[in-house]
Amino acid sequence: MITAFLWGGLAAASLLIGFALAGRGLSNRTIGLIMGVGAGALISAIAYELVPESSVSGLSTIVAFAGGALAFFAGDWLVDHRGGADRKDIAGEHSGSGAAIFIGTLLDNVPESIILGMSLALGGAINVAFLAAVFVSNLPEGVAGTVNLQASGVARRRVFWMWAILVLISAASAAAGYAVIRALPAATGAAAQAFAAGAMLTMLADAMMPEAYEHGGKLVGLFTVLGFLAAAMLSFME
């Protein structure tokens, strides 16, 4: 469980790297391209890791996949209408509710962390492709969240502690995912993986990819393919 906690924390630690990069001269175009790489990596993780593992063929996993999409859509809608709609806006041109931005980022990260912990319990080793995809995708989210939290009036020091708390929550979520599988030996985690896949795919289409294209331009398509290919190669090597 401690190992799962550490891996979950590592995957979310790129939020702190994003915090450090925010306002340090990194262009919005560069961040948009990084976001494209992260989006491609997550699509690859969904295609080669989550969906095959969940074996989306039975009714239960199909329902779980659709449920994940609907749950994220509903949660995201709620966060958007509470002031967190622009939490992924890397330009920092909008302000909103600091609490909503934090909760929205948490909504994005918890399912990924739980799956990391489950995959460690099921396979005995961390899923490197999925870990890399989550780490890369969290980097631009850390930048975007930081600039928007500061635009909403949150002090930079407080932003750091908000991200630090989120990293700890993500780590705890990974440990919880590990503990669930260990406590229920018959559990395969298929429904949870299908649920996470649906939620992540909805998040990518709804926020991450449009934001990447807005700032990265047409070149972001190539970087998305690059991210997909890199994560796919990691999956095949495992």
C-alpha positions, 0 to 999 in steps of 0.5 A: 500500500505504501508503494501505491501511495508513493506512485500515486504521489509521483503521478500527481507531483507534476502539478507542482512542476506546473506550479513552478513553471507558471509565470516563468516565461513558458509560452502558452503555445509550448504549454498547449503542445505539452497538453497535446502530448499528454492528451495523446498519452492518455488516449493511448492509456485508455485504448491499450490499458484501461479498455483491454483490461476492463474487457468491454464486452459485457453489459456491466462494463459497458454500463460502467464505461457510460457511467464514468462518462456521465459522472464526469460530465455531471461533476464537471458541469457542476464545477463549471457553474460554481466558478471552475469552468476555466481551470484548464485555461492556460492563458489565465485570462479568466478568474473564477472560484478558487475552491471550484478550480481546486475541486475540478482538478481533484475531479480530474485526478482521483479516478486516475490515481485509483486506477494506478493503485488497482493496477499495481495490486493486480499486476504486482508492478506499476503500469509505466505507460499509464503512470507516464500518461498521467504525469505528463497530462498533469503538468499543463493542468498544474500551469493552468490551475496556478494561473487561474487560481492566482487570477481569482485572487489566491496567493501564490503560497496558498496555491502551492499548498493547495497543489501539495494537498491535492498530491497527497489526496491523489497518493491516498486515492492510489493507496485506496485503490490498491487496498480495495483489490487486496481486500477483495481477492475476487475483484478484477477492477474491470468495472472501475477501469471501464468507469475511469476510461469513460470519465477520462475520455470525456475530460479529454474531449471536453476540456483538454484537447480543445484547450491544447488546440486553442494555444498549440495550433495545428501542430498540436495534432502531431504532438498528440500523435507523438504522445500516443505513440510514446505511451503505446510503445511503453505499453507494448514493452511491458 
